[in-house]
Amino acid sequence: MGEGNQGIGEKYVPSLAGREEVDGSLCFVVELKPKPGRDAPYQKVMAYVQTEKYRYLKVEYFEAGANIKTMYLQDYRTVDGRDYPYIVEMRSNAKDSRTVVETTKIEFDSSLVNRRLFSTAYLESIR
Protein backbone atom coordinates (compact mmCIF):
# COMPACT_ATOMS: atom_id res chain seq x y z
CA MET A 1 0.00 0.00 0.00
CA GLY A 2 1.78 3.11 -1.28
CA GLU A 3 4.74 4.79 0.34
CA GLY A 4 7.35 3.57 -2.14
CA ASN A 5 9.21 0.28 -2.13
CA GLN A 6 9.33 -0.13 1.65
CA GLY A 7 5.61 -0.02 2.26
CA ILE A 8 3.61 2.01 4.72
CA GLY A 9 4.73 -0.23 7.61
CA GLU A 10 8.23 1.28 7.46
CA LYS A 11 6.96 4.75 8.39
CA TYR A 12 3.84 4.13 10.46
CA VAL A 13 2.79 2.21 13.56
CA PRO A 14 -0.64 0.54 13.19
CA SER A 15 -3.23 0.12 15.92
CA LEU A 16 -6.78 -1.18 15.85
CA ALA A 17 -9.08 1.81 16.42
CA GLY A 18 -12.35 -0.11 16.23
CA ARG A 19 -14.84 -1.42 13.72
CA GLU A 20 -17.12 0.50 11.41
CA GLU A 21 -19.44 -0.20 8.51
CA VAL A 22 -18.42 1.11 5.07
CA ASP A 23 -20.82 0.64 2.16
CA GLY A 24 -22.58 -2.22 3.97
CA SER A 25 -19.37 -4.08 4.90
CA LEU A 26 -18.04 -4.38 8.43
CA CYS A 27 -14.47 -3.07 8.52
CA PHE A 28 -11.56 -2.97 10.91
CA VAL A 29 -10.52 0.65 11.43
CA VAL A 30 -6.72 0.73 11.51
CA GLU A 31 -5.05 3.92 12.70
CA LEU A 32 -1.52 4.52 11.42
CA LYS A 33 0.67 7.07 13.18
CA PRO A 34 4.25 7.97 12.21
CA LYS A 35 7.03 6.00 13.84
CA PRO A 36 9.21 8.14 16.11
CA GLY A 37 12.12 9.57 14.17
CA ARG A 38 10.60 8.71 10.77
CA ASP A 39 9.71 11.24 8.13
CA ALA A 40 6.11 10.41 7.27
CA PRO A 41 4.06 12.39 4.76
CA TYR A 42 0.89 12.40 6.91
CA GLN A 43 0.15 13.10 10.55
CA LYS A 44 -2.21 10.12 10.60
CA VAL A 45 -3.77 7.61 8.21
CA MET A 46 -7.02 5.74 8.88
CA ALA A 47 -7.56 2.55 6.86
CA TYR A 48 -10.90 0.75 6.67
CA VAL A 49 -10.33 -2.92 5.91
CA GLN A 50 -13.11 -5.48 5.38
CA THR A 51 -13.21 -7.96 8.26
CA GLU A 52 -14.06 -10.90 5.98
CA LYS A 53 -11.87 -10.49 2.90
CA TYR A 54 -9.26 -8.01 4.22
CA ARG A 55 -9.86 -5.62 1.34
CA TYR A 56 -9.19 -1.91 1.77
CA LEU A 57 -12.43 0.00 1.18
CA LYS A 58 -11.42 3.48 2.32
CA VAL A 59 -8.25 5.26 3.42
CA GLU A 60 -8.28 8.70 5.05
CA TYR A 61 -5.20 10.94 5.16
CA PHE A 62 -4.76 13.61 7.87
CA GLU A 63 -2.61 16.73 8.20
CA ALA A 64 -2.86 19.21 11.09
CA GLY A 65 -5.80 17.23 12.51
CA ALA A 66 -7.88 17.53 9.33
CA ASN A 67 -8.88 14.81 6.88
CA ILE A 68 -7.33 16.31 3.74
CA LYS A 69 -8.11 13.49 1.31
CA THR A 70 -9.86 10.14 1.14
CA MET A 71 -9.19 7.21 -1.16
CA TYR A 72 -12.02 4.81 -2.04
CA LEU A 73 -11.33 1.35 -3.46
CA GLN A 74 -14.17 -0.43 -5.26
CA ASP A 75 -15.11 -3.13 -7.74
CA TYR A 76 -12.71 -5.77 -6.45
CA ARG A 77 -12.09 -8.67 -8.79
CA THR A 78 -9.98 -11.76 -8.33
CA VAL A 79 -7.24 -12.09 -10.95
CA ASP A 80 -4.70 -14.91 -10.72
CA GLY A 81 -5.73 -15.52 -7.11
CA ARG A 82 -5.25 -11.85 -6.12
CA ASP A 83 -8.01 -9.42 -5.18
CA TYR A 84 -7.59 -6.13 -7.02
CA PRO A 85 -9.74 -2.96 -6.94
CA TYR A 86 -10.69 -2.00 -10.49
CA ILE A 87 -11.84 1.46 -9.38
CA VAL A 88 -9.71 3.69 -7.15
CA GLU A 89 -10.93 7.19 -6.42
CA MET A 90 -9.01 9.87 -4.54
CA ARG A 91 -11.10 12.80 -3.29
CA SER A 92 -9.60 15.99 -1.95
CA ASN A 93 -11.38 17.30 1.13
CA ALA A 94 -9.39 20.55 0.98
CA LYS A 95 -10.49 21.56 -2.51
CA ASP A 96 -13.16 20.44 -4.93
CA SER A 97 -11.25 17.82 -6.88
CA ARG A 98 -11.10 14.09 -7.39
CA THR A 99 -9.15 11.60 -9.45
CA VAL A 100 -10.56 8.26 -10.57
CA VAL A 101 -8.40 5.45 -11.91
CA GLU A 102 -10.36 2.65 -13.53
CA THR A 103 -8.58 -0.56 -14.51
CA THR A 104 -9.96 -2.13 -17.65
CA LYS A 105 -7.52 -5.01 -17.98
CA ILE A 106 -4.83 -6.42 -15.73
CA GLU A 107 -2.23 -9.10 -16.17
CA PHE A 108 0.21 -10.04 -13.42
CA ASP A 109 3.74 -11.20 -14.24
CA SER A 110 3.21 -10.31 -17.89
CA SER A 111 5.84 -11.40 -20.37
CA LEU A 112 5.14 -8.14 -22.20
CA VAL A 113 6.74 -6.05 -19.44
CA ASN A 114 10.51 -5.85 -19.52
CA ARG A 115 12.01 -5.62 -16.01
CA ARG A 116 14.65 -3.15 -17.20
CA LEU A 117 11.90 -0.53 -17.57
CA PHE A 118 11.78 -0.35 -13.77
CA SER A 119 15.50 0.02 -13.12
CA THR A 120 16.97 3.25 -11.75
CA ALA A 121 19.26 3.51 -14.78
CA TYR A 122 16.37 3.30 -17.23
CA LEU A 123 14.18 5.76 -15.34
CA GLU A 124 17.05 8.27 -15.17
CA SER A 125 17.66 7.87 -18.91
CA ILE A 126 14.13 9.01 -19.83
CA ARG A 127 14.09 12.21 -17.77
Secondary structure in CASP SS format (residue, H / E / C, confidence):
PFRMAT SS
TARGET T0000
AUTHOR 0000-0000-0000
METHOD secondary structure of the structure
MODEL  1
M C 1.00
G C 1.00
E C 1.00
G C 1.00
N C 1.00
Q C 1.00
G C 1.00
I H 1.00
G H 1.00
E H 1.00
K C 1.00
Y E 1.00
V E 1.00
P E 1.00
S E 1.00
L E 1.00
A E 1.00
G E 1.00
R E 1.00
E E 1.00
E E 1.00
V E 1.00
D C 1.00
G C 1.00
S E 1.00
L E 1.00
C E 1.00
F E 1.00
V E 1.00
V E 1.00
E E 1.00
L E 1.00
K E 1.00
P E 1.00
K C 1.00
P C 1.00
G C 1.00
R C 1.00
D C 1.00
A C 1.00
P C 1.00
Y C 1.00
Q C 1.00
K E 1.00
V E 1.00
M E 1.00
A E 1.00
Y E 1.00
V E 1.00
Q E 1.00
T C 1.00
E C 1.00
K C 1.00
Y C 1.00
R C 1.00
Y E 1.00
L E 1.00
K E 1.00
V E 1.00
E E 1.00
Y E 1.00
F E 1.00
E E 1.00
A C 1.00
G C 1.00
A E 1.00
N E 1.00
I E 1.00
K E 1.00
T E 1.00
M E 1.00
Y E 1.00
L E 1.00
Q E 1.00
D E 1.00
Y E 1.00
R E 1.00
T E 1.00
V E 1.00
D C 1.00
G C 1.00
R E 1.00
D E 1.00
Y E 1.00
P E 1.00
Y E 1.00
I E 1.00
V E 1.00
E E 1.00
M E 1.00
R E 1.00
S E 1.00
N C 1.00
A C 1.00
K C 1.00
D C 1.00
S C 1.00
R E 1.00
T E 1.00
V E 1.00
V E 1.00
E E 1.00
T C 1.00
T C 1.00
K C 1.00
I C 1.00
E C 1.00
F C 1.00
D C 1.00
S C 1.00
S C 1.00
L C 1.00
V C 1.00
N C 1.00
R H 1.00
R H 1.00
L H 1.00
F H 1.00
S C 1.00
T H 1.00
A H 1.00
Y H 1.00
L H 1.00
E H 1.00
S H 1.00
I C 1.00
R C 1.00
END
